[in-house]
Amino acid sequence: MTIEKVLGTPLVFAFLCLIPCSKRMTRVIFTAGAILAALGAWSFVFGVSGSPRVFAFGGNLMMDSLSAVFVLLITGVGVLSSAYAGGYLFRDGETAIPSVKLRRYAFFFHLFLFTMLLTVFSNNLGIMWIAIEGTTLASAFLVNTDDKKSSIEAAWKYLIICSVGISLAFFGVILAYYSAVARTAVGESGLLLNWTFLLENARQLDPKIIQLAFIFVLVGYGTKAGLAPFHSWLPDAHSQAPAPVSALLSGVLLSCAVLGILRFHILTTAATGSNFSGTLLVVFGVFSVMIAAPFILEQKDYKRMLAYSSVEHMGLAAVGLGFGSVIGIYGALLHIVNHAFTKSLLFFTTGHILYLFQTKEISQVKGIFRRSPFLGAIFFAATLAIAGMPPFNIFVSEFLILSAGFQAKKFVTCGILLVLLSLVFIGFLKHSNQMTFGESEKVPVKPKSLVMNGVLLVGMVLILMMGFYIPGPLQHLLQEASRVAAGGASL
């Protein structure tokens, strides 16, 4: 398996899904494509895990330990989302979605996977910028799956705001290129946008220009990552997108944008010899948590509540990266992994809840456990997990991030975060308690498909297991990625 084949699998299946055929056959092609893409990606990642870097396309594409972590996330959540969508969207009956729209959905789903994989494989910063813009274009069609007025409005808002943000990031890429042109040999100009080349020659780059480049990138990619105050597209897009699309957007799309910021953070730190970029990450990270907390406390829509939770958790990841130590970076990367699977699980449960209650209003959802004990137990446990309750996975990564802050003597920052995280916990507990255990009539409900329930069960097992045990291969990848991001330090 090679980088080209890993990228080629979702691209090929995207076009295969456009073939006019029965709804059942489209579903088979759609799901098989996600599974094969994941199997190919995992075999490649673990097959070359002993190599520090693997290059393709003349060095413009690369896989290192950092990108390997995100490849596993993208394809892992992709498989779960495709399996859930098989029952959620490819249904029959009065509410059935026309086959043409399903083929369109399947096409853009796999195109979305391709653009995210291209983002994390990009060594060339220009290709990375194109790929991140490509994720916006592909996912906008997924947000607008049902062609409702509210969905169209949310898709356009998402498209416009993220495209403006990406345009600002483009200035950061240009500034990085300008700094390289001004300070490095012209004979090597073909490499001037390659991250590995820039990192090797970081001391030759103009520190002031690189700092300015990072500011543009932080604002640009921070918009896509959902960092406050650039997050306004996120609640609208999540509230209107189908559950499996929300899982992908929150679980892995935001993480891809964080990787783009992290690449520039590593470069800026190496070029300036200071923690300029780290300080900005901490400031914007804390501000994101601060903005999210009151919205979670007073939220009326459960999908928007989860969207603001994504703002909070991307902020926490930014704080961990900004602290700069290997423990902080390890905690941030583990937090991104934990958030991906926990938030995906929660968005999958919203698909079940919408089916049961036909509303997104928190006040109208009461007694989930009485109507469906299986769903009630999973939903309540997942909300405790996303709020940072032990023994679930999010608690572990939050603990590591805060530990890194205390070790760095960032007592005020950590104190503010602890207060804000307590408010978030109170908000989630208040809403989930009402939704799960509130008074409700027990009415007969047609059970969801075994596959959809199976996805919930797999997600629950993952987030509980990761609270106690991190699989050895993933642990090794996270440690290596942390060393890369921290400049080669050891744990």
N, C-alpha and C positions, 0 to 999 in steps of 0.2 A: 504494500500500500504506500502511496506517495501523497504529497500535498495536493497535487493535481487531481488525483482520483477522489480524495476526500471532498474537494470542492466540486468535482464533476458530478458526484452522485445526486445531490439535491437539485442541481441544475437540470440534469437529464430527466429526473422524475417530475420536475415542474412542467416540462413540455409534454411528458407522457400523460399527465393529468388532464391535459386539454383535449385529448382524443375523445370524440363523441362516443359514449357507451352508456351502459346502464349505471344507475346510481350505485348499485352494489359493486360493480367492477371499478368505478372511480374510487370508491372507498378502499377497496383492496390495494389499488395502485398507490393511493395517497398514504395509507398506513405502512405499506411495505417499503415505500421510499424513505420514510422517517426511520424505520428500523434498520434498513441497510446502511443508511447514512451514519447512524449511530455505531453500528458494528464496525464499519470501515474506519470511522474516526477513532474509536477506542483501540482497535487493533494497531492502528498507526501510532497513536500516542504512547501506548505501553510497549510497542515493538521497538521504538527508538528512544525510550526513556533514559538510556544511558548516554545518549549524545547531547551535548550542551545546546547545539543549534542544528537545525536541518533547513537547508535553503532550497528554493525553487525559482524558476523564471529569472535567472541571472541575478539572484540575490534579492529580488524585489519582494518575494514572499519568504517567510521564515516561520519555523516553529521552535520556540524555546519553552522553558518550563512555565513561563507566564502565560503564553498563548495556549499551552496544553491544558491548563486548568480551565480556561474559558471554552475550549473546544469540547471538553467533557460536559460542561454545563449546558452549552447550546444544544448539543445532540441529545443529552439526557432529558432535559425539559421538553425538547422537541418530540421525542418518542411519547412521553406522557401526554403532551398536548394533542398529538395526532390521534392517540388511542381514545382520549376523552372526546375529541371532536367527532370521532366516528359514530358515537352514540348521540352526541348532543346536537349535531348539525345534520348528519346523514339519516334523518328520521323520516318516517312515513306518516300519513294522516293529514288532517286538515291544516296543520301548521307546517307541513313539509316545505322545505326550501326547494325551488326549482333546480333541476339538474345543471342548467347552464351556470347558475350562481355558485353551485357547489364546485363545479370544475374551475371556475374563476378563483374561488377560495383556495382550492387545493394548489392551483398554480402559484398564487402569491404566497401561500404558506411555505412552499419549498423554495421559492425565490427569496423569501425572507431569511430562511435558514442559510441559503447560499451567501447572501450579503453579510450576515453576521459572521459566518465562518471566514469570509474574505477579510473582514475587519480585523479579526484576531490573528490571522495569518500574515497580515501586511507588515513587511519590513520597511517598505517605501511609504513615507508619511503622506505623500500625495495619493497613493492608492488607498491608504486607510481613510483619507478624507472622502474619496469617491465612494468607498464601500459604506461608510456611515451615512452618507446622503442616500445611498441606495437602500439602506434599511428603512429610512423614512418613507421613500416612495413605495416600497413593497408593502410595508405594514399599514400605510394609510388606507389601502384597499381592503385590508383585513378588518380594520376598525369599522368600515362601512359595509359590512357583509350583507346586512338586511336592506340597505338602500332607504332607510327611514330618514325623515327630515332631520331628526336629532342626531342620527349617526353621521349623516353627510356634514352637518355643521361641525361636529366634533372632529371628523377626519380633516376638514379644511383648516380648522384651528390648529390641529396637531401639525399638519403639513406646513402651514405658513410660519408658525413660531419656531419649529425645529429647523426649517430651512434658513430662516434669518440667523438663528444661532450657528448653524453650520457655516454660513457665509462669514461670520466673525472668526470662526476657527480657521477658515481658509487664509485670513490675514496672518494668523499665527504660523501656519505652514510656510507662507511666503517669507515671513521674517526669519524663520529658521534657515530657509534656503539662502536668503541674503547674507546672513551671518556666516554661513559656510563658504559662500562665494568670496566674501571679503577676506577670509582668513585662511583658506585651504588651497591646495594646488589645483590649478585649472585643469590639469591633465586627468584629475580624478573627478571631474564635474559630473560624470554620469552617476556617481554614488552620493551626490550631495543631499539627496532627500532620503537616503537609507538610514534608518535609525541606528543600526549597528555601526555604520561609518561615522555618523555624527557623534555617537557615544565614545568611540575610540579617539576622536579628535576634539573632544569636548573642551579641553583646556585652550584650544586655539580659537574657539568661538567667542564672539563679543558678548560678555555677560549681560550688559544692559539690553541688547537686542533680544537675547534669549529670554530674559525676564519679561520683556514686553510681549514676546511671542507666547509665553506661558499664560499671561493674563488673557489674551485673545482666545487661546485654546480652552482655558478654564471656563470662560463665559460661554463659548461656542459649544463645546462638548458637554459642559455642565448643564446647558439647556436640555440636551438629549438625555443626560443622566438623571434629570429631575431634581437637581440641586436648587434650593431657593436662592434668590427670588425668581429663577428662570423656569419654574415648575408648572406654570399655569395651564399648560396643555394637558398635563397628566391626569388630573381628576376627571376632566371631560372625556378624554379618550378611553379611560378605564370604565367609566360608567356606561358607555355606549357599546364598547366592543364585546363580542361574545366571550364567554368564560375562558375557553382555551386560548383565545387571542390575548386576553388580559394576562393570562399566565405567562405567555411568551414575552409580552411587552415588559411586564414588571420583573419577571424572573431572570431574563437574559439580555434583553435589549438595553436596559439601563446599565447593566454590567459591562457591555461592550463599550459604551461611551466612557465608563470609568476607566477601562483599560487604555483608551486613547489618552485620557488625562494622565494616567500613571506613566505611560511612555514618555510624555513631555516632562513630567515631574522628575523622573530619573535623569533625563537629559539636562534639565535646568539645574538640578542639584550638582551634577558632575561639572557643568560649565561654570557655575558661579562659586562653587565651594561654600555655599551658604544654605540656610533653610528657608529661603525666600518663598519658594513654591509650597513648602510644607506648612508654613505659617498661613498662607492663603487657603490651603485646603482645610486647615483646622477652623479658621474663621467661617468659611462658607459651610463647612460641615455642621458646626454648632448652630449656625443660623438656620440651617435646614431643619434640624431637630426642633429648634425653637418655634419655627413657623408651623411645623406639622402638629405639635402637641395640642394646641387649642382646637384645631380643626378636628382632630381625632376625638377629643373630649365632647364636642358639641355637634358631631356629624349626624345628619339625618338619613343619608344614603349609605348602605353598607359597602357598596363597591367603591364609592368615593372615599370612604373611611380607609379601605385597604390601599387606595392610591396614595393618600397622604402618609400612610405607613411606609410606602416605598420611598417617599421623600425623606422620611426620618431615617430609614436604614441606609440609604445611599449617603446621607449626611454622616452617619456613624462610620461607614466605610472610609469616607474622605478624611475624617478625623484620625482614624487609625493609620492611614497612609501618611498623613501630615505629621504624626508624632515621630516618624522617621526610623525608629529602632526596628530591628528584625521582628521582635515580638509584636510590635504594633502593626507592622505590615503583614505578618503572618495572621494576626487576629483579623485584620481588614479583609484579607483574601478569603479566610475561612468564613467570615461574616457574609461575604458576597455569595459563597457557595451555600451557606445555610439559608440565607434569604431567598435564593433562587428556588429552592425546593419547598420551603415553608410557605412562601407567598403564592407559588404556583398551586400548592394544595388548597390554600384558602380560596383562590379564585375558582378552582374546580368546584369547591363546595358551594360557591355562589350560583353556579349553574343548577345544582340540585335545589337550592333554596328558591331560586326564581321559578323553577318548575312547580314547587310545592305551593308557593304563596302568590305567584304572579305579581310581585311588587319588589322594588328595590328599597322601599322605605323601611327603616329600622323599626319604627313604631308599629308597623303593620305586620311584622314578623314576630310571632310569639309561639312558644311551645314546639320548637323543632324536635326536641327529644321525644315529645309525646307522639308526634306524627311519624317520626322516623328515628328510632333509637340509634341506629347505625350512623346516620348523618349527624344527629345531635352530638354524639360522643366525639366524632372526628372533628366537627366544626369547633366545639368548645375547646378540645385539646389543642387544635391548631392555633386558635386565638391566644391561648395561654403561651404557646410556643413563640408566636410572633411578638408578643409583649415582653419576652425575655424571662419567662418563668422556668426555673429548673424543674425537671432534669432534661429539658429539651435543648436542641442544638444552638438556638440563638443565644441562650444564656452563656454558653461557653465562649463564643466569639466576642460577645459584649464584655465579658469578664476580662478577656485578654486585652482588648482595646483599652479599657479603663486601667488595667494593670500597667500597660505601657505608659499611659498618661501619668500615673502616680510615680512610676520610676523616673520619668522625665521631669518630675516636680511641677507638673501642670495641675496644681491642686484646684485652682479656681475653675479652670476648664472642666475638670472631672466633676467638681461639685455641681456646676451648672447642668452638666449632662445627667448626673444622678437624679436631680430634681425633675428635669424634663422627662426622663425615662420613667420616673414614678408616676407622673401625670399621664403618660401614654398608657402605662399599665392599668391605671384606674379607669381610663376611657375605654379600653378594650374589655376590661372585666365588666364594666357597667353595661355596655352594649351587648356583649356576648351572653351575659347572664339573662338579660331580658329576652333575647332572641331564642335562647336554648331552653330556658326553664319557665318562661312566662305562661300564663293561663291560655289554653287553646283547646278547642274541641278536637277529639281524636276522630279523624275522618279517614275512610279508606283511600289509600293512595296507590296508584299503579307503580310498582317498583321500577327504578331505573335499570338500565342494562347491567349485566354482570361485569362487562368491561369497564364501564364508567365507575361502578363501585370498586372494582379492582384497582383502578388508578388511585382512588382515594386511599385504599388500604396500603398500597405500595408507598404513597407519599407519607402516610402516617408512620409506617415502619422506618422509613429513611430518616425523618426528623427526630424520631425517638432514638434510633440507633446512633446517630451522629452526636447526640448528647452524651453518650458513654464511650463511643469507640469510633475513631476515624480509620477507615481501611488503609492498610499499609501503603499501597501504591499512591493513593491520593495524599496521604500524609507526606510521602517523599516528594511528590510534585509541589505541594504547598511550601515545604521547607526550601526546596531549590528555587522556587519562584520568589520567596521572601529574600533569599540571598541575592538574587539578581536585582530586585528592587531596592535593596539596601546597600548596593555597591559591593557585594561579595562578602559581607560580614557573615559570621557563623552563629548558629543558635547556641 
